[in-house]
């Protein structure tokens, strides 16, 4: 079966995204929008600061 070259290109062009969801408990969310159900969340108070990632 031949691989779909268009699908491979669209995944390569996709970037991860991060956001804060404000609510009863603020959540930091990281998502990969090019795939279904590709996300993770953590309470904002437990998330690492940006300077800790580098």
C-alpha positions in Angstrom: 0.0 0.0 0.0 1.4 3.4 -1.0 1.8 6.0 1.7 -0.1 9.3 1.4 2.5 12.0 0.8 0.0 14.8 1.3 -0.8 13.6 4.9 2.9 13.4 5.7 3.5 17.0 4.5 0.5 18.4 6.5 1.8 16.7 9.7 5.2 18.2 9.2 3.7 21.7 8.8 1.7 21.4 12.1 3.0 23.0 15.3 2.1 22.3 18.9 0.1 25.0 20.6 -0.2 26.0 24.3 -2.9 27.9 26.1 -4.4 28.6 29.5 -8.0 27.5 30.1 -9.5 29.7 32.9 -12.1 28.1 35.1 -12.6 26.7 38.6 -9.1 25.4 38.3 -6.9 27.1 35.7 -5.3 24.6 33.3 -2.3 24.8 31.0 -3.0 22.9 27.9 -0.6 21.7 25.2 -2.2 20.5 22.0 -1.1 19.1 18.6 -4.1 20.2 16.5 -3.2 18.1 13.5 -4.2 14.9 15.3 -7.4 13.9 17.1 -7.0 13.7 20.9 -3.4 14.8 20.9 -3.4 17.1 23.9 -2.4 17.2 27.6 -3.3 19.5 30.5 -2.0 20.2 33.9 -3.1 22.6 36.6 -1.5 26.0 35.9 0.0 26.1 39.4 1.9 22.9 38.6 3.1 23.9 35.2 6.8 24.8 34.6 7.6 28.4 33.8 8.9 29.1 30.3 12.5 29.8 31.5 12.5 26.3 33.1 11.8 24.6 29.7 15.0 26.0 28.1 
